[in-house]
Amino acid sequence: SGVIPYAKMGYWDASYAVKTTDVLALFRITPQPGVDPVEAAAAVAGESSTATWTVVWTDLLTACDRYRAKAYRVDPVPNTTDQFFAFVAYECDLFEEGSLANLTASIIGNVFGFKAISALRLEDMRIPHSYLKTFQGPATGIIVERERLNKYGAPLLGATVKPKLGLSGKNYGRVVYEGLKGGLDFLKDDENINSQPFMRWRERFLYCMEGINRAAAATGEVKGSYLNITAGTMEEVYKRAEYAKAVGSIVVMIDLVMGYTAIQSAAIWSRDNDMLLHLHRAGNSTYARQKNHGINFRVICKWMRMSGVDHIHAGTVVGKLEGDP
């Protein structure tokens, strides 16, 4: 499967007893023709932990037995002939506390291009409490959002402003007003509406808040709109977030394409400023749609909960996006 026999070097252990402090990952592997599934699973474990392409004498300078990831179970995927579920356990100390960037650098950083496999998909993870507690997690969630909207006993009803590009600030605010007055609890910006020449972000924020306040006055209900603070730099993200708070918004949103560190940083700001944070999963389908390669959306959801977002854009039950009801 590679230059070294991973299974014989300690990365496969069928008798391994999983510890409560282990980080567990479930991979769907498609080995290259002629590669044993156990060897492929061991290669995934090795290349996502301590192994490299050859034996190095510096392995003797560390506790490799402790820090090696262990593939401990391989099951065939039902109704397939060349795919297998590989269960891998990682020592918790392999990962920096509170850092999604470091966690993902190991779990998905390099192994997806490995020669031993023709396809690889991260299907699920189990994060131990000892590691989970180093992340802040969501500050509020649905309970606090219902309190702020004063809406109980019924689903919250929202929508996205359309067309998502091309509207002026005034017309954008008009759509917000009409939607909220018509019965929606909230509206939201779409993923790619940031600060383009046809509508700068300050203009959008001001007209959105005008529409929100007018709709609330007309209906006697609390209304809202998710203001997208996604930008090219974190300095600009913070500037937009501060402005959204200053004009009266209680919720902001950020895109998944901003990256894990940016999302964690925005979540920390939101908690410190008593703001709700919505995440749009923009870019997710580039690695979640293919069933044999990439990352399952459930894993992204877990990572985003760890990062501290209050809720995440989940696609649609019916309509234009891929997925079954």
GIMOSUL-V976041 format. One record per run of one state. SS is the DSSP state (H for helix, E for strand, C for the rest). FROM is the first residue (numbers start at 1). TO is the last residue. If there is no record, write none. Layout:
((SS | FROM | TO) (SS | FROM | TO))
//
This chain:
((C | 1 | 5) (H | 6 | 9) (C | 10 | 11) (E | 12 | 12) (C | 13 | 22) (E | 23 | 31) (C | 32 | 36) (H | 37 | 47) (C | 48 | 56) (H | 57 | 61) (C | 62 | 63) (H | 64 | 67) (C | 68 | 69) (E | 70 | 76) (C | 77 | 83) (E | 84 | 90) (C | 91 | 91) (H | 92 | 94) (C | 95 | 99) (H | 100 | 107) (C | 108 | 110) (H | 111 | 113) (C | 114 | 116) (E | 117 | 126) (C | 127 | 128) (H | 129 | 132) (C | 133 | 141) (H | 142 | 149) (C | 150 | 157) (E | 158 | 160) (C | 161 | 168) (H | 169 | 181) (C | 182 | 185) (E | 186 | 188) (C | 189 | 195) (E | 196 | 196) (C | 197 | 198) (E | 199 | 199) (C | 200 | 200) (H | 201 | 219) (C | 220 | 223) (E | 224 | 228) (C | 229 | 233) (H | 234 | 246) (C | 247 | 250) (E | 251 | 255) (H | 256 | 258) (C | 259 | 259) (H | 260 | 272) (C | 273 | 275) (E | 276 | 280) (C | 281 | 284) (H | 285 | 288) (C | 289 | 293) (E | 294 | 295) (C | 296 | 296) (H | 297 | 307) (C | 308 | 310) (E | 311 | 312) (C | 313 | 325))
//
